[in-house]
Amino acid sequence: MFLPATRLLTVSLCALTAGAFAQRTSSPAPRAAVEAIVAAERAFAQAALMQGTKAAFLATMADSAIVFSQAQPALAHTVWSARPAPTAAEPALHWGPAVAGAAASGELGYSTGPWFIQTPEGKRVAYGQFFTIWARQPDGRYRWLLDNGISHPLPAVVEPPAQVVYPAAGVVSKVAAPAATALDEQLTADATAQGLPGAYAARLHPQARLLREGALPLTTAEAIRQQLSAEAPRRFLPAGGRVARSGELAYTYGTYQNTDAAAARGSYVHLWQRGKTGWQLLAEVFNPAP
């Protein structure tokens, strides 16, 4: 599951982010791997309620896991180890997966869905979406590699869905995959040459979801186009990422810098999937720097 920087800063619980894709498909990624990721996410959420978020996050992360602090990538173990122990009066963080997928190789996958924060008195005080990258470990278990997300206003549906959506699987190719960070570098180059709407439209997955802090998830081509048309030009500065061994699923993360006069900056996460026409953007998470 994912914890955004806001969850790390708000009511002693980091603000979680993620999104839920809105349509079902008939060709899911390897079902066993996806179901294992969904089970890991749900067990993670339950552990957070029973043991507290600090203990659950530390117990479930991979050694090299990344979170974001002040819109900068940071080693998750360092960030979470420094957090204070929870108290009985602290609000509880609830979340659950709405969408999940995995590479054909099964060693890399993702999950995303809604989160909310609830006080001991039962009042819900914050909402958002989380986004998590998972990796299968040598012992067969899945641990999270990256956790991020957004907060947003009260949504129409608060509770995590009972049924998880599985986006269409990517196209496995024998052609060597590029370095993960090259995908972001090419997006920057195309956005500079064509503008944001054109560069994104050429590579958006049909089930793409864009997550922006403070806004409900963008899930339609028109909503995404309108958002991009209103945003300043920017360049991506990738800090890391990984391509699955099967070559059709990848994630990248880093910081972005607006190239207009305002020169705003922040952090981003991209989820890429290879389609019949090449690499497509399946998800994007943005968190502006404070």
N, C-alpha and C positions, 0 to 999 in steps of 0.2 A: 504494500500500500504506500501511499505517498504522503510526505509531510512537507509543505511549503515553508518558506521563510516566515510567513505570517503566523503559522502555527507554532513555530519556534519562538515567536515573540509575544503571542497573545494568550491571555489568561493562563499563563504557565503551561500552555499546550501549543505546539507549533501549528500554524494554520495548514491544513492538508489541502492538496489539490488533486484534481483529476477530472476526467470527463467520461461520459457514457455514450457510446455510439448508438444511434437510434434505429438501426435496421438489422433484421436477421438475414443470414445467408445460408445457402445450402452446401457450401464447401468449406467447412471450418478447418483450421490448422490441426495438427495431430491432437486428437481428442484427449488421449491419456495425459499428455504434457499440459494441455490447457486446464484440464480438470484438476491436475495436481497443483497448478498455480492458483486456481480459484480456492481450493482447499487450504493452501498455505496462507492466502490473504485473509480468509475467514478465521482461521486459527489465530493469526496475528491480531486481528481486531478483537477477538474474544480474550486473548491474553492481555491486551491493553486494558480491558475493562476489569479483569480479575487481578492483575498484578501491577497495573499502572503503565503509562505510556513509556516511561524511561526504561523499565525492565524489559518490556516487550520489544521495543526497538533495538536495544542492545543485544537481545537474545536472537533476533531474527535477521539481523543485517550480515552481509558478507564482510570480510575483513577490509576490503577496499571500497566499501559502499560510500556513495556521495550524497550529500544533501546540500542545501543552499542557505548561506548565512549572509545577510546584508546583500543579497543578489550576487553572491560569489560562490562558486563551487567550494565545498569544504569536506574534509574527511568526516563521515558520519560518526564514527566511534569517538572522535575527539569532541564533536559538538554535543552528542548525547551524554557522554560521560561527565561533562561539565554542568549538566542541568541538575537542579536540586531534586531531591526525592519528593514524590507526590505526597499530598496530605489528604485527609478525609474530606476537607472542605473544598477541594479543588474540583472544578468541572470535569466531566468525563467526555472523552472523545469517542464518538461512534462512527463507524464507517463500514462499507461493504462493496464488493466488486459488482459492477454493472456490465463491464465489457472486459474480455480477456482474449489473448492470443498467444501463439508460440511459433517459433521457427520449426521447419520440418525436421531439423536435427534434434529438437526438443531441449537443447541446453540453454536457450534464451527465450524469454517471453515477457509479457506485460499484463498489467491489470489496472483498471481505472473505475471510478465510481464516486458516489456522493459521500460526504462526511458532514457531521454536525456536532456541536458542542452543547452539552446539557449540564445544568447545574444540579447539585444534590437535591434541590427542591423540584426538579423535573422541568425547569424552564430551559428551552432551547435558545441559545444566544448567538450562535454563529453557524454559517453554512458554507459549503464549498465543494470542490472536486479534488480528488487525489489522483496521482499518476505514479505508478511504480514499475520499475524494470526488475525482473527476476532472473536468476541464473541457477541452473542445476549444479549442485556440488558433487564432489567425488563419491559421497555416500548416498547419492540419489535424491537428497532433499533439496528443496528450493530455498534460497535466501535472496533478499533483495539487494540489488546493486545500486539503485538510485531511487530517491523518493522526492517528489516535488508536487506542487499543486497550486490552487488558487482558492480564495474566498470570494463569495458573491452573495447577493441578496437572497431572501427567502424564495426557494424554488416552488414550483407547483407540486412537485413530489419530493418529499424529504427522505423517506425511508429507502434504504438500498433495496433494489428489486430482488424478488425471489429467483427469477430466471436471468441468467447471464447471456449476453449477446456475444457471438463469435464472428467477427468480421471475416470476410473471405480470405483464404490463405494466399500467400504470395507465390510468385513463380520461381521455382528453384532452377538455377542455371549453372552449367558447368564452366561458364565464363568467370574468370577471376573477378571477385568483387573489388571495388575501389576501397581505399582507406575510408573509414566511416566519416572522418572529418572533411574529406573531399566533397561530400554531398553538401555540406553547409557552405563551403568555399564557392562551389558552383552556384548555389542559390544566391549568394551575395553578388557574384558577378552578373548573373542574369537580372537580378533586381536593379542593379546599377544601370544596366543597358535598357531594360524594358519597363521598369517601374514595378512596384510590389504586386499590384493585381495581375499583371501579365505573367510575371515570373512564377507566382504561386499557382495561377490557373493552369499553367502548363504541366504542373507536377502534383496537383492535389489528388489524393485517393478519393474514390466516390464516397467513402464513409469518413472522410477527414473531419477532425474536430480540433478547433482552435480554442485554447483556454487563455483568457485575459483576466488579470486580477480585477475584481470588482464587477465583473460582468458574467451573466449566464453563458454557458458554453455555446460557441458558434458551430452549428452543425449542418447548415445548408450552403450551397454554392453562392447564393445571393447574399446571405448574411455575411459570409466570409469576404466576398467581394466588396461589400459596403464598408466593412471594418478596415480592410487593407487600403481602400481608397482614402480613408480618413487618417491613416497613420503616416508618420514621417518616414522618409527613406532611412535605411539602416544597413549596417554590415555585421556579419556574425564573426565572432572570434572563438572558434571551437577550442575547447580544453580537453576533450576526450570523447570516447565512444567505442563502439564495438559492432562488428558484423558477425552474425551467426555463421557457424561452419557451413550450413546449407546455402548461405549466400543470398538469402532473400529477405532477411529482417535485420535491421540495424537501428541503433540509437546513437544520438550525439547530444552533447551538452556543452555549454560555455556561457559567454557573455555576448551581449549585443550593444552596439553604439549607434545611436541615431546620427545621421550625417547632415542634419539641417542645423539651423542656428541654435536651436535649443540644446542639441547634443546630449539628450537624455540617454541613459544607459540602464541595463538590467541584465537578468539571466534568462536563459532559455533551455528547453529540452525539446528535441525532435525525435519522433519515431518514424522511421523510413521502412517502406516495404517495396520490394521489386514486383512490378506488374508486367504485363505483356509489352508495354511501351517503354519500360525502364523504371527507375526508382521513383516512387511516389511518397508524398508526405501524408502520413496517416494521423499524426497528432503533433501539436505544438503547444508548449506551455511557456508563458511569458510572465516574469515577475520584475516590475520596475525597481530600480535601486531606491532606497529611502532617501 
